[in-house]
């Protein structure tokens, strides 16, 4: 298995992934307990799907019976662009600037799995991007790709936290990465201190109900909570504050994936355009974009809150 594992990792990098690690498919006992505690504290807010089938989230063998190995892939998405300092516009989270990462990561996972099938025709597997009930960041840590930062995002030494994660669950054993990356956050608390709504309630614990990303993307209420609306800090969709202040993101490198380059108007969006957008224009404008997640009503709600802040 050592030689096949080496070839698999080489193929993953050739396909365009930036990091790859492999872990044994087993129960995430400690990580699963932390997830259950997070849910018990109602830190997931309206993301009720997080409550469903927790046994699948903490054990890939329940999600994919027969799983023996978890191949974990990381894809750098950093592009060197900056938000405009314009009161008539709202900032968009970096991850949504280009094409929908689900499509890009899944395409690369599929290409890698097709290669695996060519090499081992009897192999069975399951491809996972973050819509699958898999604890992506926990597996990335187990596979030695990086460590969990105090903002709860994976941090890699090479690319900081600007990475997407995907997995392939396989039904045969491979050479596993035994070494994990030590926590290099040290005494730094910049991400905790910078959060305008104090959403990071403890190191590596985020209360989603206080989080700007959750509120501007996942929350479906017609109005934003007052404490969120008054502290948007210019964010229309998502929020990168905790990542922007992280010292490890000084090591960022531009991605080789051209599809992550920003679409026009997707770094800093015009608020009036969002408010006047028709459903037809919305469907055209955000086709194959991660920004579809918040729906047109959500974008309008967020834009209205930002305009109110700027007017007041």
C-alpha positions as a Markdown table, in Angstrom:
| # | Residue | x | y | z |
|---|---|---|---|---|
| 1 | Unk | 0.0 | 0.0 | 0.0 |
| 2 | Unk | 3.0 | 2.3 | 0.5 |
| 3 | Unk | 3.7 | 2.7 | -3.2 |
| 4 | Unk | 0.0 | 3.1 | -4.1 |
| 5 | Unk | -0.4 | 5.7 | -1.4 |
| 6 | Unk | 2.6 | 7.7 | -2.8 |
| 7 | Unk | 1.1 | 7.6 | -6.3 |
| 8 | Unk | -2.3 | 8.6 | -5.0 |
| 9 | Unk | -0.9 | 11.7 | -3.3 |
| 10 | Unk | 1.1 | 12.6 | -6.4 |
| 11 | Unk | -2.0 | 12.3 | -8.5 |
| 12 | Unk | -4.0 | 14.5 | -6.1 |
| 13 | Unk | -1.4 | 17.3 | -6.4 |
| 14 | Unk | -1.3 | 16.8 | -10.2 |
| 15 | Unk | -5.1 | 17.2 | -10.4 |
| 16 | Unk | -4.7 | 20.6 | -8.6 |
| 17 | Unk | -5.2 | 19.9 | -4.9 |
| 18 | Unk | -2.6 | 21.8 | -2.7 |
| 19 | Unk | -2.4 | 19.3 | 0.2 |
| 20 | Unk | -3.4 | 15.7 | 0.8 |
| 21 | Unk | -3.3 | 13.5 | 3.9 |
| 22 | Unk | -4.8 | 10.1 | 4.7 |
| 23 | Unk | -6.3 | 8.9 | 8.0 |
| 24 | Unk | -7.8 | 5.6 | 9.1 |
| 25 | Unk | -11.6 | 5.6 | 9.0 |
| 26 | Unk | -12.7 | 5.4 | 12.6 |
| 27 | Unk | -15.0 | 7.1 | 15.1 |
| 28 | Unk | -14.1 | 10.7 | 15.9 |
| 29 | Unk | -14.8 | 10.1 | 19.6 |
| 30 | Unk | -13.4 | 13.3 | 21.2 |
| 31 | Unk | -14.4 | 15.5 | 18.2 |
| 32 | Unk | -17.9 | 14.0 | 18.2 |
| 33 | Unk | -18.3 | 14.8 | 21.9 |
| 34 | Unk | -17.3 | 18.4 | 21.2 |
| 35 | Unk | -19.9 | 18.6 | 18.4 |
| 36 | Unk | -22.6 | 17.2 | 20.7 |
| 37 | Unk | -21.8 | 19.8 | 23.4 |
| 38 | Unk | -21.8 | 22.6 | 20.7 |
| 39 | Unk | -25.3 | 21.4 | 19.6 |
| 40 | Unk | -26.5 | 21.2 | 23.3 |
| 41 | Unk | -25.5 | 24.8 | 23.8 |
| 42 | Unk | -27.6 | 25.7 | 20.7 |
| 43 | Unk | -24.6 | 27.3 | 19.1 |
| 44 | Unk | -25.9 | 26.1 | 15.7 |
| 45 | Unk | -28.9 | 28.4 | 15.7 |
| 46 | Unk | -31.3 | 27.7 | 12.8 |
| 47 | Unk | -28.8 | 25.2 | 11.2 |
| 48 | Unk | -31.0 | 22.3 | 12.3 |
| 49 | Unk | -29.5 | 19.9 | 9.8 |
| 50 | Unk | -26.5 | 19.8 | 12.1 |
| 51 | Unk | -28.6 | 17.9 | 14.6 |
| 52 | Unk | -29.6 | 15.2 | 12.2 |
| 53 | Unk | -27.7 | 11.9 | 12.3 |
| 54 | Unk | -24.8 | 12.9 | 14.6 |
| 55 | Unk | -23.5 | 9.4 | 14.4 |
| 56 | Unk | -22.8 | 9.9 | 10.7 |
| 57 | Unk | -20.9 | 13.1 | 11.4 |
| 58 | Unk | -18.6 | 11.4 | 14.0 |
| 59 | Unk | -18.1 | 8.1 | 12.2 |
| 60 | Unk | -17.6 | 7.8 | 8.4 |
| 61 | Unk | -18.3 | 4.1 | 8.6 |
| 62 | Unk | -21.9 | 4.9 | 9.4 |
| 63 | Unk | -22.1 | 7.3 | 6.4 |
| 64 | Unk | -20.3 | 4.8 | 4.1 |
| 65 | Unk | -20.3 | 1.2 | 5.4 |
| 66 | Unk | -17.1 | -0.5 | 4.7 |
| 67 | Unk | -15.0 | 2.7 | 4.8 |
| 68 | Unk | -11.4 | 2.0 | 5.8 |
| 69 | Unk | -9.6 | 5.1 | 4.7 |
| 70 | Unk | -10.3 | 8.9 | 4.6 |
| 71 | Unk | -8.3 | 10.7 | 1.9 |
| 72 | Unk | -8.4 | 14.4 | 2.9 |
| 73 | Unk | -7.7 | 17.1 | 0.3 |
| 74 | Unk | -7.2 | 20.8 | 0.7 |
| 75 | Unk | -7.5 | 23.4 | -2.0 |
| 76 | Unk | -6.1 | 26.9 | -1.7 |
| 77 | Unk | -8.6 | 29.6 | -2.7 |
| 78 | Unk | -6.7 | 32.8 | -1.9 |
| 79 | Unk | -6.6 | 35.5 | -4.6 |
| 80 | Unk | -4.8 | 38.8 | -4.0 |
| 81 | Unk | -7.7 | 41.3 | -4.3 |
| 82 | Unk | -9.0 | 43.8 | -1.7 |
| 83 | Unk | -12.4 | 45.2 | -0.8 |
| 84 | Unk | -13.2 | 48.7 | -2.0 |
| 85 | Unk | -13.6 | 51.3 | 0.8 |
| 86 | Unk | -16.9 | 52.6 | -0.6 |
| 87 | Unk | -19.9 | 53.3 | 1.6 |
| 88 | Unk | -22.3 | 52.5 | -1.3 |
| 89 | Unk | -21.0 | 48.9 | -1.4 |
| 90 | Unk | -20.9 | 45.8 | 0.8 |
| 91 | Unk | -18.0 | 43.4 | 1.4 |
| 92 | Unk | -18.3 | 39.8 | 0.3 |
| 93 | Unk | -16.4 | 36.9 | 2.0 |
| 94 | Unk | -13.4 | 35.8 | 0.0 |
| 95 | Unk | -14.6 | 32.2 | -0.4 |
| 96 | Unk | -17.6 | 33.4 | -2.5 |
| 97 | Unk | -15.7 | 35.7 | -4.9 |
| 98 | Unk | -15.4 | 33.1 | -7.8 |
| 99 | Unk | -17.2 | 30.0 | -8.9 |
| 100 | Unk | -19.0 | 27.8 | -6.3 |
| 101 | Unk | -16.3 | 25.9 | -4.5 |
| 102 | Unk | -18.6 | 22.9 | -4.2 |
| 103 | Unk | -18.4 | 22.4 | -8.0 |
| 104 | Unk | -14.7 | 23.0 | -8.2 |
| 105 | Unk | -13.7 | 20.7 | -5.3 |
| 106 | Unk | -16.2 | 18.0 | -6.4 |
| 107 | Unk | -14.8 | 18.0 | -9.9 |
| 108 | Unk | -11.3 | 17.4 | -8.6 |
| 109 | Unk | -12.5 | 14.7 | -6.2 |
| 110 | Unk | -14.2 | 13.0 | -9.0 |
| 111 | Unk | -11.1 | 13.1 | -11.2 |
| 112 | Unk | -9.0 | 11.6 | -8.4 |
| 113 | Unk | -11.6 | 8.9 | -7.7 |
| 114 | Unk | -11.7 | 8.0 | -11.4 |
| 115 | Unk | -7.9 | 7.5 | -11.3 |
| 116 | Unk | -8.3 | 5.3 | -8.2 |
| 117 | Unk | -10.9 | 3.2 | -10.0 |
| 118 | Unk | -8.5 | 2.8 | -13.0 |
| 119 | Unk | -5.8 | 1.6 | -10.6 |
| 120 | Unk | -8.1 | -0.5 | -8.5 |
| 121 | Unk | -11.3 | -1.4 | -10.4 |
| 122 | Unk | -12.9 | -3.1 | -7.4 |
| 123 | Unk | -12.5 | 0.0 | -5.2 |
| 124 | Unk | -15.7 | 1.6 | -3.8 |
| 125 | Unk | -15.8 | 5.1 | -2.3 |
| 126 | Unk | -17.8 | 8.2 | -1.5 |
| 127 | Unk | -16.9 | 11.8 | -2.4 |
| 128 | Unk | -17.6 | 14.5 | 0.3 |
| 129 | Unk | -17.6 | 18.2 | 0.1 |
| 130 | Unk | -19.0 | 20.2 | 3.0 |
| 131 | Unk | -22.7 | 19.4 | 2.2 |
| 132 | Unk | -22.0 | 15.8 | 3.3 |
| 133 | Unk | -22.4 | 15.0 | 7.1 |
| 134 | Unk | -18.6 | 14.7 | 7.6 |
| 135 | Unk | -16.5 | 16.7 | 10.1 |
| 136 | Unk | -14.2 | 18.1 | 7.4 |
| 137 | Unk | -11.9 | 20.1 | 9.7 |
| 138 | Unk | -11.5 | 17.3 | 12.2 |
| 139 | Unk | -10.4 | 14.9 | 9.4 |
| 140 | Unk | -8.0 | 17.5 | 8.0 |
| 141 | Unk | -6.4 | 17.8 | 11.5 |
| 142 | Unk | -6.2 | 13.9 | 11.8 |
| 143 | Unk | -4.7 | 13.6 | 8.3 |
| 144 | Unk | -1.9 | 16.1 | 9.2 |
| 145 | Unk | -3.0 | 19.0 | 7.0 |
| 146 | Unk | -3.0 | 21.6 | 9.8 |
| 147 | Unk | -4.4 | 22.5 | 13.1 |
| 148 | Unk | -7.7 | 24.0 | 14.3 |
| 149 | Unk | -7.3 | 27.7 | 14.9 |
| 150 | Unk | -9.0 | 29.6 | 17.8 |
| 151 | Unk | -11.4 | 30.9 | 15.2 |
| 152 | Unk | -12.4 | 27.2 | 14.5 |
| 153 | Unk | -11.0 | 27.2 | 11.0 |
| 154 | Unk | -8.3 | 24.9 | 9.8 |
| 155 | Unk | -4.9 | 26.6 | 9.6 |
| 156 | Unk | -2.2 | 25.2 | 7.3 |
| 157 | Unk | 1.4 | 26.3 | 7.5 |
| 158 | Unk | 1.6 | 26.8 | 3.7 |
| 159 | Unk | -1.7 | 28.6 | 2.9 |
| 160 | Unk | -3.0 | 29.9 | 6.2 |
| 161 | Unk | -6.7 | 29.3 | 6.6 |
| 162 | Unk | -7.7 | 30.1 | 3.0 |
| 163 | Unk | -8.4 | 26.5 | 2.0 |
| 164 | Unk | -11.4 | 24.4 | 1.1 |
| 165 | Unk | -11.6 | 20.8 | 2.3 |
| 166 | Unk | -12.9 | 17.6 | 0.6 |
| 167 | Unk | -12.7 | 13.9 | 1.3 |
| 168 | Unk | -12.9 | 10.6 | -0.4 |
| 169 | Unk | -13.9 | 7.7 | 1.8 |
| 170 | Unk | -12.4 | 4.4 | 0.5 |
| 171 | Unk | -13.1 | 0.8 | 1.3 |
| 172 | Unk | -9.5 | -0.3 | 1.5 |
| 173 | Unk | -6.5 | 0.4 | 3.6 |
| 174 | Unk | -3.8 | 2.9 | 2.7 |
| 175 | Unk | -0.6 | 4.1 | 4.3 |
| 176 | Unk | -1.9 | 6.5 | 7.0 |
| 177 | Unk | -0.3 | 9.8 | 8.0 |
| 178 | Unk | 0.6 | 9.2 | 11.6 |
| 179 | Unk | 1.9 | 12.7 | 12.5 |
| 180 | Unk | -0.5 | 15.6 | 13.2 |
| 181 | Unk | 0.5 | 19.3 | 13.1 |
| 182 | Unk | 1.0 | 20.9 | 16.4 |
| 183 | Unk | -1.2 | 23.8 | 17.4 |
| 184 | Unk | 0.8 | 27.0 | 16.5 |
| 185 | Unk | -1.7 | 29.5 | 17.7 |
| 186 | Unk | 0.2 | 29.9 | 21.0 |
| 187 | Unk | -1.1 | 32.8 | 23.2 |
| 188 | Unk | -2.4 | 34.7 | 20.2 |
| 189 | Unk | -6.1 | 35.8 | 20.6 |
| 190 | Unk | -6.3 | 38.3 | 17.7 |
| 191 | Unk | -9.2 | 36.5 | 16.1 |
| 192 | Unk | -11.2 | 36.4 | 19.3 |
| 193 | Unk | -10.5 | 40.1 | 20.0 |
| 194 | Unk | -11.3 | 41.3 | 16.5 |
| 195 | Unk | -14.8 | 39.7 | 16.2 |
| 196 | Unk | -17.2 | 42.6 | 16.3 |
| 197 | Unk | -20.0 | 40.5 | 17.9 |
| 198 | Unk | -17.8 | 38.4 | 20.2 |
| 199 | Unk | -19.0 | 35.2 | 18.4 |
| 200 | Unk | -15.9 | 33.3 | 19.4 |
| 201 | Unk | -17.0 | 32.5 | 22.9 |
| 202 | Unk | -14.0 | 30.3 | 23.7 |
| 203 | Unk | -11.0 | 29.2 | 21.7 |
| 204 | Unk | -12.3 | 27.0 | 18.8 |
| 205 | Unk | -15.9 | 27.5 | 19.9 |
| 206 | Unk | -18.2 | 29.8 | 17.8 |
| 207 | Unk | -21.7 | 30.7 | 18.8 |
| 208 | Unk | -23.3 | 30.9 | 15.3 |
| 209 | Unk | -26.1 | 33.1 | 16.5 |
| 210 | Unk | -23.6 | 35.9 | 17.1 |
| 211 | Unk | -21.6 | 35.3 | 14.0 |
| 212 | Unk | -21.8 | 37.7 | 11.0 |
| 213 | Unk | -21.3 | 34.9 | 8.5 |
| 214 | Unk | -24.1 | 32.8 | 9.9 |
| 215 | Unk | -26.4 | 35.8 | 10.1 |
| 216 | Unk | -25.8 | 37.1 | 6.6 |
| 217 | Unk | -25.8 | 33.7 | 4.9 |
| 218 | Unk | -27.8 | 31.1 | 6.9 |
| 219 | Unk | -30.3 | 33.1 | 8.9 |
| 220 | Unk | -33.7 | 33.2 | 7.2 |
| 221 | Unk | -35.5 | 35.9 | 9.3 |
| 222 | Unk | -36.8 | 38.9 | 7.4 |
| 223 | Unk | -34.6 | 41.2 | 9.6 |
| 224 | Unk | -31.2 | 40.8 | 11.1 |
| 225 | Unk | -31.0 | 40.8 | 15.0 |
| 226 | Unk | -30.2 | 44.3 | 16.2 |
| 227 | Unk | -26.8 | 43.4 | 17.7 |
| 228 | Unk | -25.8 | 41.9 | 14.3 |
| 229 | Unk | -27.3 | 44.6 | 12.1 |
| 230 | Unk | -25.5 | 47.3 | 14.1 |
| 231 | Unk | -22.1 | 45.6 | 13.9 |
| 232 | Unk | -21.9 | 44.4 | 10.3 |
| 233 | Unk | -18.7 | 46.3 | 9.8 |
| 234 | Unk | -19.5 | 46.7 | 6.1 |
| 235 | Unk | -20.1 | 43.0 | 5.4 |
| 236 | Unk | -22.9 | 42.1 | 3.0 |
| 237 | Unk | -22.3 | 38.4 | 2.6 |
| 238 | Unk | -20.2 | 36.4 | 5.1 |
| 239 | Unk | -17.3 | 37.8 | 7.1 |
| 240 | Unk | -13.5 | 37.2 | 7.0 |
| 241 | Unk | -12.5 | 39.3 | 10.0 |
| 242 | Unk | -11.2 | 36.5 | 12.1 |
| 243 | Unk | -9.1 | 35.2 | 9.2 |
| 244 | Unk | -7.9 | 38.6 | 8.0 |
| 245 | Unk | -6.3 | 39.3 | 11.4 |
| 246 | Unk | -4.7 | 35.8 | 11.7 |
| 247 | Unk | -0.9 | 36.1 | 11.6 |
| 248 | Unk | -0.7 | 32.7 | 9.8 |
| 249 | Unk | -2.5 | 34.3 | 6.8 |
| 250 | Unk | 0.6 | 36.3 | 6.1 |
| 251 | Unk | 1.9 | 33.2 | 4.4 |
| 252 | Unk | -1.0 | 33.3 | 1.9 |
| 253 | Unk | -0.2 | 32.3 | -1.7 |
| 254 | Unk | -2.3 | 33.0 | -4.8 |
| 255 | Unk | -4.2 | 30.0 | -5.9 |
| 256 | Unk | -3.5 | 28.3 | -9.2 |
| 257 | Unk | -7.2 | 27.6 | -9.7 |
| 258 | Unk | -8.5 | 30.3 | -12.0 |
| 259 | Unk | -12.1 | 29.7 | -11.2 |
| 260 | Unk | -11.6 | 31.3 | -7.8 |
| 261 | Unk | -10.7 | 34.6 | -9.4 |
| 262 | Unk | -13.4 | 37.1 | -8.5 |
| 263 | Unk | -16.4 | 37.5 | -10.7 |
| 264 | Unk | -17.3 | 41.1 | -11.6 |
| 265 | Unk | -18.8 | 42.8 | -8.6 |
| 266 | Unk | -18.2 | 39.9 | -6.3 |
| 267 | Unk | -15.5 | 41.4 | -4.1 |
| 268 | Unk | -17.5 | 44.5 | -3.0 |
| 269 | Unk | -21.1 | 44.5 | -4.2 |
| 270 | Unk | -23.2 | 47.6 | -5.0 |
| 271 | Unk | -25.9 | 47.8 | -2.4 |
| 272 | Unk | -28.5 | 49.5 | -4.6 |
| 273 | Unk | -27.9 | 46.8 | -7.2 |
| 274 | Unk | -28.8 | 44.2 | -4.6 |
| 275 | Unk | -31.9 | 46.0 | -3.5 |
| 276 | Unk | -33.2 | 46.5 | -7.1 |
| 277 | Unk | -32.3 | 43.0 | -8.3 |
| 278 | Unk | -35.0 | 41.0 | -9.9 |
| 279 | Unk | -35.3 | 37.2 | -9.4 |
| 280 | Unk | -34.3 | 36.7 | -13.0 |
| 281 | Unk | -31.2 | 38.9 | -12.7 |
| 282 | Unk | -30.4 | 37.2 | -9.4 |
| 283 | Unk | -30.5 | 33.7 | -11.0 |
| 284 | Unk | -28.3 | 35.0 | -13.8 |
| 285 | Unk | -25.9 | 36.9 | -11.7 |
| 286 | Unk | -25.2 | 34.2 | -9.1 |
| 287 | Unk | -25.4 | 31.1 | -11.3 |
| 288 | Unk | -22.9 | 28.6 | -10.1 |
| 289 | Unk | -21.9 | 30.9 | -7.3 |
| 290 | Unk | -21.8 | 30.1 | -3.5 |
| 291 | Unk | -23.7 | 33.3 | -3.0 |
| 292 | Unk | -26.9 | 31.6 | -4.0 |
| 293 | Unk | -26.9 | 30.2 | -0.4 |
| 294 | Unk | -28.4 | 33.3 | 1.2 |
| 295 | Unk | -31.2 | 33.8 | -1.4 |
| 296 | Unk | -32.3 | 37.1 | -2.9 |
| 297 | Unk | -34.3 | 38.0 | 0.1 |
| 298 | Unk | -31.3 | 37.6 | 2.3 |
| 299 | Unk | -29.1 | 39.8 | 0.1 |
| 300 | Unk | -31.7 | 42.5 | 0.1 |
| 301 | Unk | -32.1 | 42.3 | 3.9 |
| 302 | Unk | -28.4 | 42.6 | 4.4 |
| 303 | Unk | -28.1 | 45.5 | 2.0 |
| 304 | Unk | -30.9 | 47.3 | 3.7 |
| 305 | Unk | -29.2 | 46.9 | 7.1 |
| 306 | Unk | -25.9 | 48.2 | 5.7 |
| 307 | Unk | -27.6 | 51.2 | 4.1 |
| 308 | Unk | -29.4 | 51.9 | 7.4 |
| 309 | Unk | -26.1 | 51.8 | 9.2 |
| 310 | Unk | -24.4 | 54.2 | 6.8 |
| 311 | Unk | -27.4 | 56.6 | 6.9 |
| 312 | Unk | -27.5 | 56.6 | 10.7 |
